[in-house]
């Protein structure tokens, strides 16, 4: 397999060096081919997602395929303007000259996808790579074999492997690939593996985008619309069975409204998935046995704090939507790591400053979800806390706005993408200043004199 991967890498290097990816027409053609391929294989992709992750086809289209179409459509519409050199101001001290920023492809890119949204987290970066004029070697998660089979066949039938090709991940394959030289690495996954990727990239000074995770909090104040907050937190937490990097990992609730909020949350779960979530086709399954066992061990450890849910079934990889309530986060095993599953710890707070202190006790999260009707509280929370992105009075939706950058900060990631930011992630910005030759200002040249010094100090003060 290493020989095969090396041949693919060398083929993509040659493909890029021969200039096949650079032109506007080549990039537009690739994006159109990508969309056509997804359209043709959409039924098979939806079935594969249902088999691997138990996703309802409607959910898969909403959260994966439809969003990918949106990304492609954005690039088809805006690529010409994104590629156009941008004129910028030139200071008088540099007269006569003009200045501009040009973009160029980075080159050969490695994209490492994740299992939880195998279509979106593969193709959203691919859109940026192709629009930027790069080649892309894409590592698919080994945890979604049915999806991988569909994609491997579809890609090989549509694209020259020199431009775009996939392989299925394993520790051995990923280790080998990361040892090779790329011009860009885009990784989606855990902070633990992200650090390994970052270290490997540093050997070649390869620029990276790391889309990681962490414990993203929801915060509910006493003045929030509790019914609305419960509905939106339940949706954001339990969609894709909690296996979402920007899902609310835990919830801080003003102690005054805690009982009312918990009851509203129970009702919201029933409204989404019925009384028996195990039999509900709208509710998925955990990706594999190892992930199920990790989540089940959290249920066992935190059993005394369960106020709703708590059941599980290893044979079907089922974990019931579960609510925990505890006074101290140190009491809960589920508060010691990113949960990445359908378990929601709920912790009371007495003052908003106390809630801020709790959140600051963790690494900077990928997302933050404050629910409050008070605009001063909104401003205070958004200004005081550090996070990748936020949706106020809802969850996850900032991710769906293609005009917003999506990415983490600190332990939750490096860099961002979506829309124009995806183009930026896969291109280099070249600063270009063009001088006219009919005039040269002698004040910058030796020999230096008192008069030249006065002129320079007048211009640069």
C-alpha positions, -999 to +999 in steps of 0.1 A: +000+000+000+029+024+007+042+020-029+007+027-042+004+059-020+038+070-030+029+067-067-002+087-061+018+115-044+043+116-072+016+116-098-001+146-081+032+164-079+037+160-116+001+169-124+005+202-104+040+210-118+026+206-153+002+234-147-031+214-151-047+229-120-038+266-124-063+282-148-097+295-140-113+271-166-096+241-150-108+250-116-144+256-127-144+224-146-132+204-116-159+220-093-187+213-119-174+177-121-175+174-083-211+185-081-222+163-110-205+133-094-223+139-061-256+143-078-252+111-097-242+091-066-265+109-041-289+079-036-260+055-029-243+080-006-275+084+015-279+047+018-242+043+029-246+070+055-276+052+069-257+019+071-226+033+087-240+059+111-278+052+111-284+087+097-319+094+084-316+104+047-332+138+054-306+145+081-278+134+058-290+158+030-295+187+054-262+184+073-239+169+046-249+168+010-269+200+007-243+220+026-217+207+002-237+218-028-239+252-012-201+253-010-197+243-046-223+268-058-206+296-038-172+289-055-188+286-090-203+320-085-174+338-068-142+321-081-134+347-108-135+375-083-115+355-057-088+349-083-086+385-094-057+405-080-068+430-054-056+465-056-045+481-023-034+516-014+002+527-018+016+553+005+029+586-009+064+577+003+065+550-023+054+572-052+052+565-081+040+529-076+009+507-075+003+477-052-018+446-054-023+412-037-022+382-060-032+347-051-015+315-062-022+278-054-002+263-025+003+231-046-003+195-035-027+192-005-034+164+019-069+164+034-077+142+063-114+137+069-134+125+099-160+098+103-189+118+118-197+138+087-178+119+061-192+137+031-192+173+044-158+170+061-142+155+029-158+176+002-160+210+019-121+212+021-119+196-014-140+225-027-114+250-013-085+229-026-098+227-062-110+263-063-075+273-051-059+254-079-044+226-059-044+188-061-059+169-033-051+135-017-079+127+007-077+103+036-112+088+044-119+076+079-118+038+082-148+039+104-172+045+075-164+016+051-197+017+032-194+054+025-158+049+015-166+023-010-191+045-028-167+075-028-137+055-040-156+042-069-172+076-077-139+096-075-119+071-096-146+072-123-147+110-124-113+125-118-077+120-129-059+107-098-033+134-104-059+160-095-081+143-068-080+108-053-090+091-020-076+064+002-089+047+033-071+057+065-052+035+089-025+043+114+002+028+092-010+046+060-015+080+077+019+078+093+035+071+060+016+098+042+024+124+069+061+117+065+059+129+029+061+165+018+029+184+010+022+220+004-009+221+026-024+197+052-060+201+062-070+179+092-103+174+109-103+153+141-093+153+178-068+177+194-047+146+203-043+135+167-041+171+155-009+176+175+006+146+157-004+160+124+010+194+133+043+179+144+046+160+112+038+191+091+065+210+110+092+188+095+086+204+061+072+237+074+039+227+057+010+251+065-019+235+082-056+240+089-066+220+120-103+216+127-104+201+161-129+200+190-133+204+227-160+209+253-183+235+237-207+249+263-243+260+261-252+286+287-288+294+297-296+324+318-327+330+339-342+354+313-338+331+283-368+316+265-365+282+282-387+263+258-368+276+228-334+270+245-344+234+253-355+227+218-324+241+201-300+226+226-316+192+222-314+195+184-278+206+184-267+180+210-285+149+197-284+153+159-260+127+145-263+110+179-241+136+195-212+129+172-207+165+161-176+185+168-197+217+174-224+200+195-231+215+229-208+193+251-223+205+284-249+230+295-246+256+323-280+268+336-290+295+360-300+277+392-333+296+394-346+280+363-328+246+364-358+224+372-380+241+346-352+238+320-346+201+326-383+194+321-383+214+290-353+195+277-370+162+284-400+173+264-378+185+236-361+152+232-395+134+230-406+159+204-376+151+183-373+114+187-404+101+204-408+080+236-386+052+223-355+066+206-341+031+200-369+023+175-370+058+160-355+060+125-346+097+130-321+088+157-288+072+146-261+050+162-226+053+175-200+047+148-182+016+162-178-006+192-149+012+207-168+046+207-198+029+221-178+013+249-162+046+258-196+064+260-212+035+279-184+037+305-193+073+310-229+063+316-218+037+341-195+061+359-221+089+360-252+067+366-261+084+399-265+117+382-288+106+353-322+124+353-333+112+318-322+084+295-293+063+304-300+030+285-278+015+259-274-016+237-240-028+225-255-050+198-270-020+179-245+005+192-273+025+208-269+051+234-301+068+246-302+106+248-291+111+284-293+141+307-271+144+338-274+170+366-246+177+390-236+206+412-199+202+407-183+194+373-155+175+391-181+149+401-188+138+366-166+115+345-182+130+314-168+164+323-132+152+321-131+148+283-150+158+252-181+136+252-188+133+214-220+114+220-256+118+232-248+125+269-255+161+282-242+171+316-262+200+331-245+222+357-262+250+377-246+284+383-256+313+406-240+342+387-229+347+352-194+354+364-194+319+380-204+304+346-176+323+329-151+309+354-163+274+347-159+278+310-125+293+313-114+263+333-114+243+301-094+247+269-108+272+244-139+256+228-147+252+192-182+267+197-202+286+223-240+288+227-253+315+250-291+317+255-301+350+270-326+378+261-303+404+277-281+421+251-257+433+278-252+397+289-247+387+253-220+413+248-203+405+281-201+368+273-190+373+237-163+398+247-151+379+278-148+343+265-125+329+238-140+304+214-140+294+177-174+306+168-208+312+185-245+311+178-265+332+202-299+318+212-294+287+190-268+260+183-246+251+153-261+276+129-230+298+126-215+268+109-242+269+082-235+306+072-210+303+043-201+339+047-187+333+082-152+317+089-154+284+106-125+272+128-112+269+163-088+288+185-060+274+207-067+237+215-098+237+193-079+244+161-058+265+138-071+283+107-106+285+093-126+278+061-160+279+044-168+302+015-141+327+006-121+315+036-118+280+021-102+297-009-078+316+014-069+284+032-056+268+001-038+298-015-008+320-009-013+357-010+016+374-029+023+410-022+033+428-054+044+465-057+050+478-092+073+509-095+072+533-124+107+541-138+102+577-147+110+590-112+132+578-084+131+596-051+168+601-040+159+607-003+160+569+003+195+565-011+230+571+003+248+593+008+225+604+036+223+641+044+206+664+068+182+675+042+173+639+033+168+632+069+144+661+073+123+650+043+121+614+056+111+625+091+085+647+076+070+618+056+074+592+083+064+607+116 
